[in-house]
Amino acid sequence: MITANGARHTRLPTTMVLLAALLFGGCSTGLGGDAAGGRSDGGSGEASGTTVLSPRPSGPTTTVLVEDDPLGGYAPEPLSWSDCGQLQCATLVVPLDWSKPEGDTLNLAVSRRPSSGRSQGSVLVNPGGPGGSGVETVEWVFQEPAFDELNDRFDVVGWDPRGTNSSDSVSCDDSVDDFRALDPSPDDAAETKALNDTAQQITNDCETSSADLLPHVSTSDSVKDMDALRRALGENQMTYYGFSYGTALGSFYADEFPDRVRAIVLDGVVDPDADLEEFLTAQTQGFEDALDAIFASCGSSCPKGGTAKLYDRLAKRVESEPIGSGDLTLGPAELATAAISATYSPDEGPAFAEALTEAEDGDPSALLNLADRYYGGAEYTPYLAIECIDQAHPDGDKEWAEFVARLEKASPRLGGSIGNELLPCANWPVKPVEPRPFPKAVASNPILVVGNTGDAATPFAQAEAMAQNLDNAVLLTHEGTGHTSYGNPCVDEITAAYLVHLDVPEDGTVCRD
């Protein structure tokens, strides 16, 4: 499932790891060899009590190599900004293969919302996914009053990670719509064959169109891109807010570059230690529990007999005959995806009950809108490419089918949809990277971990584990519902004070809806 933020703002995530809509102390000496320069106060101005402007390069310079560099000697060119609507945009050039920094390169799209006052640095954001657009996130993030001072003192910067969106991207979508329309819980040999064949076609298309890129879209690759972006921005240290899958980027960045950490917020924590089966098993149980809560919260919209029974009647009905026609057709895949999408929003119960009632009466449009909202969180094949290479997973159709059967046992309603969303991984042309140890970020400045007790996509236990395992982290608990905690006024005030002033809350602080 995709993991992303956006439930409280413009839109919900798309995949089933929805890990993903969105999106995303003290002072150290920083990286002395940064080609793009930097600020002597660690990027904030806080330590010295003075304000130092972030460099704003006016044009590209020649890339140079320096010795003893954590990026293998690669020094990125400073960013050259140009206006793009209400934002500023630039391109960051990075190596395709970080083990060969003098080899082929990739272009990464970057956007910036300049500070309203005198800039003291940049706050990077990532909306999750994997595959959500950081470039687009800059348009809406940090617009709440709690972040007024942040917007006055910091530029907000987002980038589209390698392989995604406006960066050099994995693009092999010709069969995706056909794949998504198939029953994710096949009932017979013909349906199973159709699902496997279409998944294989996606795999083949990706191998044909993106063979050079597929081995180089892992989280480990993107973590190095993040440090290249930090340097191109002229920052001595990283200030970052990561949502959902963005917490994997943030935690592994802190682990690899602990002395580069100024302030990092991890909101909606994914488990960095799980393989794909472990991750989706935990998520399946989370979505199942959240769907039960949605069923129970229908309020005055509760149908006769209850929402759960209505859902099961519809599920049985669409197995034999979809509801609607043409582009407005509700089948098993769309119904399950709509249910998953509903669990991302804390107040979805009454609206979901009404949508189910309308579908039973022949109008599936509300449920289809929910499914489309989920699909809109991130582009499918970039998300797929990152998931397939990032985590060990079942190999081959037989192993994958056995894995999905275990998910369906835990969640008969949703298990097939969650597991088979990533079925092309079963025969992916690139083997997963070696697993990384759980991030520790030894001797980093304090990191703020935010966990939502009612988050189905990224269960609260994962935030607890992250806070316990990081060398210097504080857990902020949000007693609420929905995916991630951004948008809760209490959480926003605490995270804003941390990002701007490096004010670290007491460990175990609790915010409530």
C-alpha positions in Angstrom: 0.0 0.0 0.0 1.1 3.4 -0.6 1.9 5.5 2.4 1.3 9.1 2.1 -0.2 12.1 3.9 -2.8 14.5 2.6 -5.9 13.2 4.5 -6.4 16.5 6.2 -5.5 18.6 3.2 -5.8 18.1 -0.6 -6.0 14.4 -1.2 -5.3 10.9 0.1 -2.5 8.6 -0.8 -2.6 5.8 -3.4 -1.0 2.5 -2.7 -1.5 0.0 -0.2 1.6 0.4 1.6 0.3 3.9 2.0 3.2 4.3 3.5 2.2 6.4 2.0 -0.1 10.8 0.9 2.3 12.5 2.4 4.0 13.6 2.1 7.1 14.2 4.7 19.5 19.9 18.1 22.5 21.6 19.0 24.9 22.7 16.4 27.6 20.7 14.6 30.4 21.8 12.4 28.7 20.5 9.2 30.6 19.3 6.1 33.7 21.4 5.6 34.2 20.2 2.0 30.7 21.4 0.7 31.3 22.9 -2.7 28.1 25.0 -2.4 29.2 26.6 0.9 27.2 26.8 4.0 26.5 28.7 7.2 28.8 28.5 10.2 25.9 28.3 12.6 24.8 24.8 11.5 22.0 26.2 9.3 19.7 27.8 11.8 21.4 31.0 13.2 20.3 29.8 16.6 23.6 28.9 18.1 25.3 32.2 17.5 22.3 34.4 17.9 22.8 35.9 14.4 20.9 35.4 11.2 22.9 34.4 8.2 21.3 34.2 4.8 21.2 30.9 2.9 23.2 31.2 -0.3 21.1 31.7 -3.4 23.2 30.7 -6.4 22.5 32.6 -9.6 23.6 30.0 -12.1 25.3 26.6 -12.6 28.9 26.0 -11.9 31.2 23.1 -12.9 30.9 20.0 -10.8 34.1 19.1 -8.9 35.3 16.1 -7.0 36.8 16.4 -3.5 38.6 13.8 -1.5 37.3 12.0 1.6 33.7 12.9 0.9 30.7 11.0 2.2 29.2 11.1 -1.3 32.2 9.4 -2.9 33.7 12.7 -3.9 30.7 14.1 -5.8 30.0 17.8 -5.2 26.8 18.9 -6.8 26.4 22.2 -8.7 24.5 24.9 -6.8 20.9 25.2 -7.8 19.8 27.7 -10.4 16.2 28.8 -9.6 13.6 30.0 -12.0 9.9 31.0 -11.4 7.3 28.3 -11.9 3.9 29.6 -10.9 3.9 30.6 -7.2 7.1 28.6 -6.6 10.6 28.5 -7.8 12.0 25.4 -9.5 15.4 24.0 -10.2 17.1 20.8 -11.3 19.6 18.8 -9.2 22.0 16.6 -11.1 23.1 13.5 -9.2 24.9 10.3 -10.2 22.8 7.4 -11.6 24.9 5.0 -9.6 26.4 6.4 -6.4 29.1 3.8 -6.5 30.3 5.5 -9.7 30.0 9.2 -9.0 31.8 10.2 -12.2 29.5 8.1 -14.4 26.0 8.7 -15.8 23.7 11.2 -14.1 20.1 11.7 -13.3 18.0 14.9 -13.1 15.9 15.5 -10.0 13.1 18.1 -10.0 13.2 20.5 -7.0 10.8 23.2 -5.9 11.0 26.0 -3.3 8.6 28.3 -1.6 10.9 31.2 -0.5 10.6 32.5 3.0 8.4 35.6 3.5 11.2 37.2 5.5 14.9 37.0 5.7 15.8 33.3 5.0 17.8 31.4 7.6 17.8 28.2 5.7 15.6 25.5 4.1 13.2 22.9 5.5 13.0 19.9 3.2 9.8 17.9 2.9 8.8 14.5 1.5 5.2 13.3 1.3 5.7 9.6 1.4 4.4 7.0 -1.1 7.0 6.0 -2.0 6.6 8.1 -5.1 4.6 11.1 -3.8 5.7 14.4 -5.3 7.7 16.6 -3.0 7.6 19.3 -5.7 3.8 19.4 -5.4 3.9 19.1 -1.6 5.6 22.5 -1.3 2.4 24.1 -2.7 0.3 23.3 0.4 2.5 22.2 3.3 3.0 24.4 6.4 0.0 26.7 5.6 -1.5 26.4 9.1 -1.0 29.4 11.5 1.3 27.3 13.7 3.9 27.5 10.9 3.8 31.3 10.3 7.2 31.8 11.9 8.7 28.9 10.0 7.5 30.4 6.7 8.9 33.8 7.7 12.3 32.4 8.5 12.8 29.3 6.2 12.4 28.4 2.6 10.3 25.2 2.1 11.9 22.8 -0.4 10.6 19.6 -1.9 12.0 17.3 -4.5 10.7 14.4 -6.6 12.8 11.4 -5.6 14.7 9.5 -8.3 12.5 7.4 -10.5 9.4 9.5 -9.7 7.2 12.3 -11.1 9.0 15.2 -12.7 12.5 13.8 -12.0 14.0 11.2 -14.3 11.2 8.7 -13.8 10.2 5.0 -14.1 7.4 5.1 -16.6 5.8 1.9 -17.7 2.0 2.4 -17.1 0.4 1.0 -20.3 -1.1 -2.1 -18.5 -1.7 -0.5 -15.0 -5.4 0.4 -15.6 -6.1 -3.1 -16.8 -4.3 -4.6 -13.8 -6.2 -2.4 -11.3 -9.5 -3.4 -12.9 -8.9 -7.1 -12.2 -10.3 -9.0 -9.2 -7.4 -8.8 -6.6 -8.8 -11.9 -4.9 -9.3 -14.3 -7.8 -11.8 -17.0 -7.4 -10.8 -19.4 -10.2 -8.0 -20.3 -12.5 -9.1 -17.9 -15.2 -9.0 -14.9 -12.9 -5.7 -16.0 -11.4 -4.2 -16.3 -14.9 -5.5 -12.9 -15.9 -4.0 -11.3 -12.8 -0.6 -13.0 -13.1 -0.4 -12.3 -16.8 -1.2 -8.6 -16.5 1.2 -8.2 -13.6 3.9 -9.9 -15.7 3.2 -7.4 -18.5 3.8 -4.5 -16.2 7.1 -6.1 -15.2 8.1 -6.6 -18.8 7.2 -3.0 -19.7 9.2 -1.6 -16.9 12.2 -3.8 -17.8 12.0 -2.6 -21.4 11.5 1.1 -20.7 13.6 1.6 -17.6 16.2 -1.1 -17.4 19.1 1.3 -16.6 17.1 3.1 -13.8 15.4 0.2 -12.0 18.6 -0.9 -10.1 19.1 2.6 -8.7 15.8 3.8 -7.2 16.2 2.4 -3.7 15.8 4.4 -0.5 19.6 4.1 0.0 20.1 5.9 -3.3 17.6 8.6 -2.4 19.3 9.2 1.0 22.5 10.1 -0.8 20.4 12.4 -3.1 19.2 14.1 0.0 22.7 15.0 1.1 23.5 16.2 -2.4 20.5 18.4 -2.2 21.5 19.7 1.2 24.9 20.7 -0.2 23.5 22.2 -3.4 21.2 24.4 -1.1 24.3 25.5 0.8 23.1 24.1 4.1 25.6 22.8 6.7 22.9 20.6 8.3 19.5 19.0 7.3 16.2 20.3 8.5 13.5 17.9 7.3 9.9 16.8 7.8 9.1 13.4 6.4 5.6 11.8 6.2 4.9 8.1 6.1 7.5 6.6 3.7 9.3 9.9 4.1 10.2 8.7 7.6 12.3 5.9 6.0 14.2 8.5 4.1 14.6 10.7 7.2 15.7 8.0 9.5 18.1 6.4 7.2 19.5 9.8 6.3 20.1 10.5 10.0 21.7 7.1 10.3 24.1 7.7 7.4 24.8 11.3 8.1 24.2 11.8 11.9 26.4 14.9 12.1 24.4 16.5 9.3 21.1 16.5 11.4 19.8 19.8 12.6 16.2 18.9 13.0 14.2 15.9 11.6 10.5 15.2 12.1 9.3 11.6 11.4 5.5 11.6 11.2 3.7 8.3 10.5 6.6 6.0 10.9 7.1 3.0 8.6 9.0 0.0 10.0 12.5 0.3 8.5 13.4 -3.3 9.7 10.6 -5.2 8.1 10.6 -7.2 4.8 7.7 -6.7 2.5 5.6 -9.6 4.0 6.1 -8.4 7.5 5.3 -4.8 6.6 2.1 -5.7 4.6 1.0 -8.2 7.3 1.1 -5.4 10.0 -0.6 -3.0 7.6 -3.4 -5.5 6.7 -4.3 -5.9 10.4 -4.2 -2.1 10.8 -6.6 -1.6 7.8 -8.9 -4.4 9.0 -9.2 -2.8 12.5 -9.7 0.7 11.0 -12.4 -0.6 8.6 -14.2 -2.1 11.6 -14.1 1.3 13.2 -15.4 3.0 10.1 -18.3 0.5 10.0 -19.1 1.3 13.6 -19.0 5.1 13.1 -21.7 5.5 10.5 -23.8 7.7 12.9 -27.2 8.6 11.5 -26.2 7.2 8.1 -26.1 3.6 9.4 -28.0 1.3 7.0 -30.5 -1.3 8.2 -28.5 -4.3 9.4 -25.3 -2.3 9.7 -22.6 -1.0 7.4 -20.5 -4.2 7.6 -23.4 -6.4 6.3 -24.1 -3.9 3.5 -20.4 -3.9 2.5 -20.4 -7.7 2.4 -23.6 -7.8 0.3 -22.0 -5.4 -2.2 -18.8 -7.4 -2.2 -20.7 -10.6 -3.1 -22.8 -8.8 -5.7 -19.9 -7.2 -7.6 -18.1 -10.6 -7.7 -20.7 -11.8 -10.2 -21.9 -8.5 -11.8 -20.2 -5.1 -11.5 -22.3 -2.1 -10.7 -22.5 0.7 -13.2 -21.1 0.9 -16.7 -18.2 2.3 -18.7 -15.8 4.4 -16.7 -18.2 4.3 -13.7 -18.0 0.6 -13.0 -17.6 -0.7 -9.5 -16.0 -4.2 -9.3 -14.2 -6.1 -6.5 -11.0 -4.1 -6.9 -12.7 -0.7 -6.8 -14.8 -1.6 -3.7 -11.8 -2.9 -1.7 -9.7 0.2 -2.7 -12.5 2.5 -1.7 -12.6 0.8 1.7 -8.9 1.2 2.2 -9.1 4.8 1.1 -11.8 5.5 3.7 -9.6 4.4 6.5 -7.2 7.2 5.9 -9.7 9.9 7.0 -10.8 9.9 10.7 -14.4 11.1 10.0 -15.2 8.9 6.9 -17.7 6.6 8.6 -21.0 8.4 7.7 -19.9 9.3 4.2 -18.7 5.7 3.5 -22.0 4.3 4.7 -23.9 6.7 2.4 -21.6 5.7 -0.5 -22.3 2.0 0.0 -26.0 2.7 0.2 -25.9 4.7 -3.1 -23.9 1.9 -4.7 -26.5 -0.7 -3.7 -29.1 1.6 -5.3 -27.1 1.6 -8.5 -24.9 4.7 -8.2 -21.3 3.8 -7.5 -19.8 7.3 -8.1 -19.0 8.1 -4.5 -17.2 4.8 -4.0 -15.3 5.3 -7.2 -14.2 8.8 -6.1 -12.8 7.2 -2.9 -10.9 4.7 -5.0 -9.6 7.4 -7.3 -8.5 9.4 -4.3 -6.3 6.5 -3.2 -4.9 5.9 -6.7 -4.1 9.6 -6.9 -1.5 9.6 -4.1 1.4 8.5 -6.1 2.2 7.2 -9.6 1.9 3.4 -9.6 5.0 2.2 -11.4 7.6 4.4 -9.6 6.0 3.3 -6.3 6.2 -0.3 -7.5 9.9 0.0 -8.6 10.9 1.4 -5.2 9.0 -1.2 -3.2 10.2 -4.1 -5.3 13.9 -3.2 -4.8 13.7 -1.9 -1.2 12.5 -5.0 0.7 12.9 -8.7 0.4 9.7 -10.2 -0.8 8.2 -13.5 -2.1 9.7 -14.7 -5.3 7.5 -16.1 -8.2 3.8 -16.5 -8.6 3.5 -19.5 -6.3 5.2 -17.9 -3.3 3.3 -14.7 -3.9 0.0 -16.5 -4.0 0.8 -18.3 -0.7 1.7 -14.9 0.9 -1.6 -13.3 -0.3 -3.5 -16.3 1.1 -2.1 -15.6 4.5 -3.1 -11.9 4.2 -6.6 -13.0 3.2 -6.9 -15.2 6.2 -6.1 -12.2 8.4 -8.5 -9.9 6.4 -10.9 -11.6 4.1 -12.2 -8.2 2.9 -8.9 -6.5 2.2 -6.1 -9.0 2.2 -6.2 -9.8 -1.5 -6.2 -6.1 -2.5 -3.3 -5.3 -0.2 -1.1 -8.2 -1.2 -1.7 -8.3 -4.9 -1.3 -4.5 -5.4 2.4 -5.3 -5.6 2.1 -8.6 -7.5 4.5 -7.4 -10.3 7.3 -7.6 -7.7 6.9 -11.4 -7.7 8.9 -11.5 -11.0 10.7 -8.2 -10.9 13.8 -8.1 -13.0 16.0 -6.5 -10.3 16.7 -8.3 -7.0 16.0 -6.4 -3.7 19.0 -4.6 -2.1 20.6 -6.0 1.0 18.6 -5.0 4.1 19.9 -2.1 6.1 20.2 -2.4 9.9 17.6 -0.5 11.9 18.7 3.1 11.9 20.5 4.4 15.1 21.7 7.8 14.0 24.4 7.6 16.7 25.3 11.0 18.2 22.9 13.0 16.1 21.0 16.0 17.3 17.6 15.2 18.7 15.0 13.7 16.3 11.3 14.2 16.8 9.2 11.0 16.2 5.4 11.6 15.8 3.1 8.6 16.2 -0.7 8.5 15.8 -2.4 5.8 17.9 -5.2 5.4 15.4 -3.1 5.2 12.2 -3.9 2.1 10.2 -1.3 2.6 7.5 1.6 3.1 9.8 0.7 1.6 13.2 1.7 3.4 16.4 4.0 0.6 17.5 6.3 1.5 14.6 6.8 5.0 16.0 7.5 3.6 19.4 10.1 1.3 18.0 11.7 4.1 16.0 11.9 6.4 19.1 13.4 3.6 21.2 16.0 2.6 18.6 17.3 6.0 17.5 20.2 7.1 19.7 18.7 10.6 20.4 15.0 10.7 19.8 11.8 12.0 21.5 8.3 10.4 20.9 5.3 12.8 20.5 2.1 10.7 20.8 -1.0 11.8 19.0 -4.2 10.2 20.4 -6.2 10.4 17.2 -7.2 8.7 14.0 -6.2 8.9 10.3 -2.8 8.6 8.6 0.0 10.8 10.1 -0.6 13.6 12.7 0.1 16.7 10.7 -2.8 19.0 10.9 -3.6 18.4 14.6 -3.1 21.9 16.1 -1.2 20.6 19.1 1.2 18.5 16.9 1.7 21.4 14.6 2.7 23.8 17.4 5.2 21.4 18.8 6.7 20.5 15.4 6.9 24.1 14.3 8.7 25.1 17.6 11.1 22.2 17.1 11.9 23.0 13.4 12.3 26.8 14.0 13.9 27.0 17.5 15.0 23.5 18.1 12.7 23.3 21.1 12.4 19.6 21.9 9.3 18.5 23.7 9.5 16.2 26.7 9.6 12.6 25.7 6.1 11.1 26.0 4.2 14.3 25.3 0.6 13.6 24.2 -1.6 15.5 21.9 -5.3 14.7 21.4 -7.9 15.3 18.7 
